[in-house]
Amino acid sequence: MTLPSPRAVLTGLAATLGLAASPVDGPSLTPVPRDQEGILPRQQLVLERARTAPPAAVVFVGDSITQGWEDGGRVAWDRTIAPLGAVNLGVSGDRTEHVLWRLSQAPLTRLAPKVVVVLIGTNNLGHQHDDAKGTLAGVTAVARTIRTQVPEATLALMAVFPRGEGINAMRGDLLQINQALQSAFKDDQKVRWIDCGARFVKADGSIDAALMPDALHLSPAGYAIWAEALAPVLPARP
């Protein structure tokens, strides 16, 4: 199968979203590599995993929260995910444009996953590189690119997690982004929408520090919740 180029995918996305500008206009849709010296080793490691790892039943794509399966999430990963055959392609600090670049450099096709788990977008909004509309466009582009690269895989599309200790405007933007994302893929039978964000929020609207100690990244208990939310879409153990 001949895969369309990332630019072709983004062109189609722009038409779908009704964007008048070129699909590579705007930071969230412009594939670019990371250039900070401290993150280059991780970026290279993840590229090598995508290029050389054996086929994997489950592939995770995302930012520091995804990378954290190798740290705070290690217990949950080893218990429930690693036995399935899994590859972690999370890079701390990544935004949608960085994921789009990595997918263009190392497509997921050769990994032949049964499930791809995607959690991305919080850094677009949180780093103030994009507004809610730009973040939505970027996450949608990532999801559609993955659907193009591995059309037979189930895409477990995660709602972007809430962030910030108390109720705040960014959480409102994230809720709107999540609503639009769910709507965008509601007719795609290969996309499973997973939203466990409410489980990180207490009744008074504050983030549960036992699950998100810095109101953004997950504790081991937080990763256990994420793993539980994924259970219905993950393949059976070999």
Secondary structure, DSSP 8 states (H G I E B T S, - for coil): -----HHHHHHHHHHHHT--S-TT-SGGGS------GGGHHHHHHHHHHHHHS---SEEEEESHHHHGGGTTTHHHIIIIIGGG-EEEEE-TT--HHHHHHHHHHS-SGGG--SEEEEE--HHHHHTTSS-HHHHHHHHHHHHHHHHHHSTTSEEEEE-----SSS--HHHHHHHHHHHHHHHHTTT-TTEEEE--GGGGB-TTS-B-TTT-TTSSS--HHHHHHHHHHHTTTS----
